[in-house]
Amino acid sequence: MNPTKPQPLGLHHVVAMPWPGRGHINPMLNLCKRLVRRDPNLIVTVVVTEEWFGFIGSDPKPNRIHFATLPNLIPSELVRANDFIGFVDAVLTKLEQPFERLLDGLSSPPPNAIIADTYIIWAVRVGIKRNIPVASLWTTSATILSLFTHSDLLASHGHFPVEPSESKLDEIVDYIPGLSPTQIRDLQITHGYSHHVFNIFKKSFGELSKANYLLFPSTYELEPKAIDFFTSKFDFPVYAIGPLIPFEELSVGSKDNELDYIHWLDEQPESSVLYISQGSFLSVSEAQMEEIVVGVRESGIRFLWVARGGELKLKEALEGSSGVVVSWCDQLRVLCHVAVGGFWTHCGFNSTMEGIYSGVPMLTFPVFWDQFLNAKMIVEEWKVGMRIDSKKKNELLIVSDEIKELVKRFMDGESEEGIQMRRQICDLSETCRDAVAEGGSSDANIDTFMKDITKIV
Ligand SMILES: O=c1ccn([C@@H]2O[C@H](COP(=O)(O)OP(=O)(O)O[C@H]3O[C@H](CO)[C@@H](O)[C@H](O)[C@H]3O)[C@@H](O)[C@H]2O)c(=O)[nH]1
């Protein structure tokens, strides 16, 4: 097939292949929605496992977005955290053939392009074989992608791998393009479990150079140096098109009146609530969780807490305190609520972008992978948050008394540092909103990308 030929009925067709995980499927779907809103002739087929189709298949979406499913050949989402390496291995080895079979059946019209998560290493290979251009969607910061593509440079400085001793972790890395001077402890891939995971993914960063486009879920103004680096590195287009968060849906008639937690927020004073979410699949130890619960409860600060699993237990532990525990919420809507004044976050990149877009300062509590560098950027570069000290004390990262004091300090909007942080996040929020408004940097990049993949020569 020649992808540049006119398609039957003038339709354009994009196939989207997200990594099977919430933090990857969400930005991919948000991108697809944004694309179909722009091009009335575009249809998108989003490929997910049967399990994920069960989770998201009935969510509202434009009718030119269709789901196609792959069999459940990978460990269930509900248990994947128990053996993350096994999960990664299954995605990388078991889904390529079913994906190819699925493509064989998609002929009306044949795809103009595949948008695939960068971690889906085999997608570029499939695209090359079938002469379909592949846009690689990276779902976290451009800065960390620069780090990931420079592991050889880290190694030549004796920083990859490192023994996780205190003195080594304090060393500074200041030679990676786009990365401002950063302590090894914030880089994660140099040591421990993350190093092991990195070695599995390393190949995908090599494959990236064979893609036809690279898309970032970030906004150019947030990471100009890292994005400029990739623009000059690759001979294909690189577009920052973020944030890929569902801000368009905020203005669509909401079902707020059905949501108890929104009712509860409606009754709270402005900027008084700390929204707590520790991510969608990895968690912290039980002992650490107990310290956090006591610290938050004793701070007396109002909270809305998303607990994945363990909701009942958390409700019991927090009984009588000034907050609400839910198992899931519409996060962006919560963050944009006027009562929310702080965001305790694990620093997944989508959450980070949602915090910035909403103008809510962040209390950073990274758990894994890119989250440590995201936390560092939130606190030190963008200056829109406070860090929960990550120096380990025995098995605990932080104890309840420290949490209590930190939460009080963080939620104090009248202290000098509180005022500064809130001023700064308002500015950054505006930068982000401008980028996605008509004619903004991300908006213009999406337009150009759209023209690239649908052009007829
Ligand atoms: O109650 C909730 C909790 C979460 N979310 C959404 O779930 C997504 C979570 O994404 P993210 O914040 O990125 O966290 P993870 O799911 O943990 O993300 C994985 O993928 C990200 C993108 O690659 C990485 O940055 C993270 O480290 C990795 O854990 C966001 O869109 C949230 O809005 C909700 O809507 N409601």
The ligand as an SDF file (V2000), in Angstrom:
LIG
                    3D

 36 38  0  0  0  0  0  0  0  0999 V2000
   -8.7860    8.9180   40.7240 O   0  0  0  0  0  0  0  0  0  0  0  0
   -8.1260    9.0870   39.7010 C   0  0  0  0  0  0  0  0  0  0  0  0
   -6.7250    8.8160   39.6200 C   0  0  0  0  0  0  0  0  0  0  0  0
   -6.0940    9.0280   38.4170 C   0  0  0  0  0  0  0  0  0  0  0  0
   -6.7980    9.4610   37.3360 N   0  0  0  0  0  0  0  0  0  0  0  0
   -6.1180    9.6770   36.0430 C   0  0  0  0  0  0  0  0  0  0  0  0
   -5.2120    8.6240   35.7810 O   0  0  0  0  0  0  0  0  0  0  0  0
   -4.1010    9.1280   35.0720 C   0  0  0  0  0  0  0  0  0  0  0  0
   -2.8490    8.7120   35.7830 C   0  0  0  0  0  0  0  0  0  0  0  0
   -1.7370    9.0350   35.0040 O   0  0  0  0  0  0  0  0  0  0  0  0
   -0.3450    9.4620   35.6420 P   0  0  0  0  0  0  0  0  0  0  0  0
   -0.5380   10.5810   36.5640 O   0  0  0  0  0  0  0  0  0  0  0  0
    0.6160    9.7140   34.5320 O   0  0  0  0  0  0  0  0  0  0  0  0
    0.0520    8.2170   36.5330 O   0  0  0  0  0  0  0  0  0  0  0  0
    0.3450    6.6580   36.1890 P   0  0  0  0  0  0  0  0  0  0  0  0
   -0.8650    5.9760   35.7240 O   0  0  0  0  0  0  0  0  0  0  0  0
    1.0580    6.1090   37.3610 O   0  0  0  0  0  0  0  0  0  0  0  0
    1.3600    6.8170   34.9410 O   0  0  0  0  0  0  0  0  0  0  0  0
    2.3140    5.9490   34.3720 C   0  0  0  0  0  0  0  0  0  0  0  0
    2.5760    6.5580   33.0900 O   0  0  0  0  0  0  0  0  0  0  0  0
    3.0410    7.9130   33.1550 C   0  0  0  0  0  0  0  0  0  0  0  0
    3.2000    8.4030   31.7160 C   0  0  0  0  0  0  0  0  0  0  0  0
    4.1780    7.6830   31.0470 O   0  0  0  0  0  0  0  0  0  0  0  0
    4.3450    8.0060   33.9340 C   0  0  0  0  0  0  0  0  0  0  0  0
    4.7280    9.3650   34.0590 O   0  0  0  0  0  0  0  0  0  0  0  0
    4.1720    7.3480   35.3050 C   0  0  0  0  0  0  0  0  0  0  0  0
    5.4180    7.3160   35.9980 O   0  0  0  0  0  0  0  0  0  0  0  0
    3.6300    5.9290   35.1670 C   0  0  0  0  0  0  0  0  0  0  0  0
    3.3990    5.3470   36.4450 O   0  0  0  0  0  0  0  0  0  0  0  0
   -4.2620   10.6580   35.0030 C   0  0  0  0  0  0  0  0  0  0  0  0
   -4.7450   11.0160   33.7270 O   0  0  0  0  0  0  0  0  0  0  0  0
   -5.3180   10.9460   36.0640 C   0  0  0  0  0  0  0  0  0  0  0  0
   -6.1380   12.0380   35.7470 O   0  0  0  0  0  0  0  0  0  0  0  0
   -8.1370    9.7540   37.4230 C   0  0  0  0  0  0  0  0  0  0  0  0
   -8.7640   10.2080   36.4670 O   0  0  0  0  0  0  0  0  0  0  0  0
   -8.7470    9.5420   38.6110 N   0  0  0  0  0  0  0  0  0  0  0  0
  1  2  2  0
  2  3  1  0
  2 36  1  0
  3  4  2  0
  4  5  1  0
  5  6  1  0
  5 34  1  0
  6  7  1  0
  6 32  1  0
  7  8  1  0
  8  9  1  0
  8 30  1  0
  9 10  1  0
 10 11  1  0
 11 12  2  0
 11 13  1  0
 11 14  1  0
 14 15  1  0
 15 16  2  0
 15 17  1  0
 15 18  1  0
 18 19  1  0
 19 20  1  0
 19 28  1  0
 20 21  1  0
 21 22  1  0
 21 24  1  0
 22 23  1  0
 24 25  1  0
 24 26  1  0
 26 27  1  0
 26 28  1  0
 28 29  1  0
 30 31  1  0
 30 32  1  0
 32 33  1  0
 34 35  2  0
 34 36  1  0
M  END
$$$$
